[in-house]
Amino acid sequence: MKIGKVYLVGAGPSNPELLTLKALKVLKKADVVVYDRLVSKAVLRLIPAKAEKIYVGQRSGRHLMPQEKICGILIERARSGRVVARLKGGDPFLFGRGGEEALKIKRAGIQLEVVPGITSALAVPTYAGIPVTHRDYASSVAMVTGHEDPTKLEKHVKWEKLAGSVDTLVVLMGVKNLKAMVKGLIKGGRDRKTNVAIIEWGTTRRQREIIGTLEDIVKKANESKMKPPAVIVVGDVVSLHKELSWFKR
């Protein structure tokens, strides 16, 4: 029997108009589509009715299906000769466990292709009128996860060291750990008056944002009841939000 193929496909940041042409092409020919929680319904409607759709949605602290089982499904379906699309929000290789899945697939002897997606780390600030770099404000940017594996003995994100090493910080999955992040950045020497933006459901009709500083952003986030999915931007570029805001919901 001919062995199939697995595509790791980036679905972009929930807005279906930001899906790439290559991603659409793969979805149209897929026999099986395994998708996550943040893949929008509008994108799912692009999948042919004949394709098997498997929901494996995950969110912080709540996993519908263990990662090992997800990988098992991808491998088993491909071994049965089918074309499998693993559809992941944003870009599959940026904080989406795509690298882990890719290794499992390759080590199982399955053909693999990765289709990059537009990451929310860039698209969401853009939709909020915040350029993550600007000649007058920021020459460096770092993309950081605000949620690390809780089983790790040592955390890789060192907020105190990041505080003075980069102009703009873009934090994904960081709302729940906002207080600790702010505390670490201030302890590391970042000015309390540094601008901060939190953008919830960016690029969609549900988008909303709050603007503050390291000094008051935790209070504002609590008052506004900001929840995931949200992107946090820290840096002087946030000051451009008011002037460059362009997205009409």
C-alpha angles and dihedrals in degrees: 000000000000113000115231131221138251123221119197100209129192110219095192127230101321095277105112092209088066094060110116124242090241091053091051091049091053093047091052092057100036120118092195130027119194109191143183135229097262095055104110124238089238090061092046090055088063090065113098115252091238093064120097109241120205121186115209098164118178133188133173109297094357122084120179090192131017116249092242091057092049090054089047091056092050093050096043094050092047092049089055088062100260133134107243126198115198100200114201131177116255113348118344095224098050112082091315100107087245091132091056092049092046091055092050092049095048093045089052089058094249122144110250136195126178121212110197118224134204104269122226087226088076105021098051097053088045091055088051092053094253118131106203090215130032130168092237099040114025136015097173136046134185127198111213136181115233092197120059129182104283091214093063113109092211127035117230096203109084104188093185092057093044091053095082103019102074136033100220127031120197111192124194123196091009107125096096092049096040095117094052091045093052092046091051094048093050091046088051091057104266111149113257088226092061110131119250131187129191115197118192121201090355120200092022135092088259093061117134131161140196125203125206144123134268085263097060109014095099091055092046092048091052093047092049092043093228112193138180136312091060138133122217121208121193122188148063092291088074088073088071092063096092094050098039101038106128110152115110113197 
